[in-house]
């Protein structure tokens, strides 16, 4: 299985990008992983929230293959402990999925089209974080999940 993380907009902070890269590299030891950045919408100031979500949604959907399983990182999604998240990933791998795609939307969330295509929603917290921070948290949680599955000491039970 491959895991892809789609994120709208670039990471502005070099420090965050460095940390994300560290966890991306660590994650490669366990699974094929790809972080894909979807460019910010040009002239978004001239668009309504819904127009911006629709344009971003089109770009997200273009990045998907028909067989991909799409899971949205969404404030209304299901919350997991790290142990339960590792079980969730193991079940996805056991099910024969070719590619599991996690998506981080833009500042206004996802379009209705993206919600319709999604096969799940996950929330990392009830708190609100910047979309750039969520990238780091998600890559770290993926890495943590695989260390749990491999019974490695990174996650202390």
Residue pairs with C-beta under 8 A, 6 or more apart in sequence:
1 31
1 32
1 92
1 93
1 97
1 98
1 99
1 100
2 31
2 32
2 33
2 34
2 98
2 99
2 100
3 27
3 31
3 32
3 33
3 34
3 99
3 100
3 101
3 102
3 142
4 33
4 34
4 35
4 36
4 63
4 68
4 99
4 100
4 101
4 102
5 33
5 34
5 35
5 36
5 101
5 102
5 103
5 104
5 135
5 138
5 139
5 142
6 36
6 38
6 60
6 63
6 101
6 102
6 103
6 104
7 35
7 36
7 37
7 38
7 103
7 104
7 131
7 134
7 135
8 37
8 38
8 40
8 56
8 59
8 60
8 104
8 105
8 106
8 131
9 37
9 38
9 39
9 40
9 106
9 131
9 132
10 37
10 39
10 40
11 17
11 20
11 37
11 132
11 135
12 132
13 132
16 132
16 133
16 135
16 136
19 136
20 35
20 135
20 136
20 139
23 136
23 139
23 140
23 142
23 143
24 33
24 35
24 139
26 143
27 33
27 139
27 142
27 143
27 146
30 143
30 146
30 149
30 150
31 146
33 142
35 135
35 139
36 63
38 56
38 59
38 60
38 63
39 59
40 106
41 47
41 52
41 55
41 56
41 106
44 52
47 55
49 108
50 108
50 111
52 106
52 107
52 108
53 105
53 106
53 108
53 109
53 110
53 111
54 111
54 113
56 105
56 106
56 110
56 111
57 110
57 111
57 112
57 113
57 114
58 111
58 113
60 103
60 105
60 110
60 114
61 113
61 114
61 117
63 101
64 70
64 101
64 117
65 98
65 99
67 97
67 98
67 99
68 98
68 99
68 100
68 101
69 92
69 97
69 99
69 100
69 101
69 119
69 120
70 101
70 103
70 114
70 117
70 118
70 119
70 120
71 100
71 101
71 102
71 103
71 118
71 119
71 120
71 121
71 122
72 102
72 103
72 105
72 110
72 114
72 115
72 118
72 120
72 121
72 122
73 102
73 103
73 104
73 105
73 121
73 122
73 123
73 124
73 134
73 138
74 105
74 109
74 110
74 121
74 122
74 123
75 123
75 126
75 128
76 121
76 123
77 120
77 121
77 122
77 123
78 120
78 121
78 122
78 123
79 122
79 123
79 124
79 125
79 126
80 88
80 122
82 141
82 144
82 145
82 148
82 155
83 148
83 155
83 157
85 141
85 145
86 144
86 145
86 146
86 148
86 149
89 100
89 142
89 145
89 146
89 149
90 149
92 100
102 122
102 138
103 110
103 114
103 118
104 131
104 134
104 135
104 138
105 114
105 131
106 131
107 131
110 118
124 134
124 137
124 138
124 141
129 137
143 154
144 154
144 155
147 153
147 154
147 155
148 155
